[in-house]
Amino acid sequence: MASLSVIGETVQEIVKVKRKFNVTIPKKLRKVLPIEVGQLIEMKLEEDRIILKPIAEDPSSLLEELIGDIEPESISSQAEEIVKEAKFSLAKKLERRR
């Protein structure tokens, strides 16, 4: 059974870790930040917290984030590096799903 509490602007939910370490994102939280089945979510560890962040569905915003610091003179080499990083990141995410 999940328990919901609101602390200031923070919505906090307590959930139980199930078999294979699965957790369910409670409906009340999904409504606040719409998440759809099959959507990718970034998960990172910050000190003693696990942070979940939905990945933007709009590829242009992700692309803008990736190429924001590119200098016109070195666009070719930087583009190659971005592609390598994107492939590596995607491979890691797919490996974690298995």
Contacts in CASP RR format, 6 or more apart in sequence:
PFRMAT RR
TARGET T0000
AUTHOR 0000-0000-0000
METHOD contacts of the structure
MODEL  1
MASLSVIGETVQEIVKVKRKFNVTIPKKLRKVLPIEVGQLIEMKLEEDRI
ILKPIAEDPSSLLEELIGDIEPESISSQAEEIVKEAKFSLAKKLERRR
2 13 0 8 1.000
2 14 0 8 1.000
2 15 0 8 1.000
2 16 0 8 1.000
2 26 0 8 1.000
3 13 0 8 1.000
3 14 0 8 1.000
4 11 0 8 1.000
4 12 0 8 1.000
4 13 0 8 1.000
4 26 0 8 1.000
4 28 0 8 1.000
5 11 0 8 1.000
5 12 0 8 1.000
6 12 0 8 1.000
11 28 0 8 1.000
11 29 0 8 1.000
11 32 0 8 1.000
13 26 0 8 1.000
13 28 0 8 1.000
13 29 0 8 1.000
15 23 0 8 1.000
15 24 0 8 1.000
15 26 0 8 1.000
16 23 0 8 1.000
17 23 0 8 1.000
18 24 0 8 1.000
25 35 0 8 1.000
25 52 0 8 1.000
33 54 0 8 1.000
35 41 0 8 1.000
35 54 0 8 1.000
39 54 0 8 1.000
39 55 0 8 1.000
39 57 0 8 1.000
40 54 0 8 1.000
40 55 0 8 1.000
40 93 0 8 1.000
41 52 0 8 1.000
41 53 0 8 1.000
41 54 0 8 1.000
41 55 0 8 1.000
42 52 0 8 1.000
42 53 0 8 1.000
42 54 0 8 1.000
42 55 0 8 1.000
43 50 0 8 1.000
43 51 0 8 1.000
43 52 0 8 1.000
43 53 0 8 1.000
44 50 0 8 1.000
44 51 0 8 1.000
44 53 0 8 1.000
45 51 0 8 1.000
55 62 0 8 1.000
56 62 0 8 1.000
66 82 0 8 1.000
66 86 0 8 1.000
67 78 0 8 1.000
67 79 0 8 1.000
67 82 0 8 1.000
70 78 0 8 1.000
70 79 0 8 1.000
71 78 0 8 1.000
END
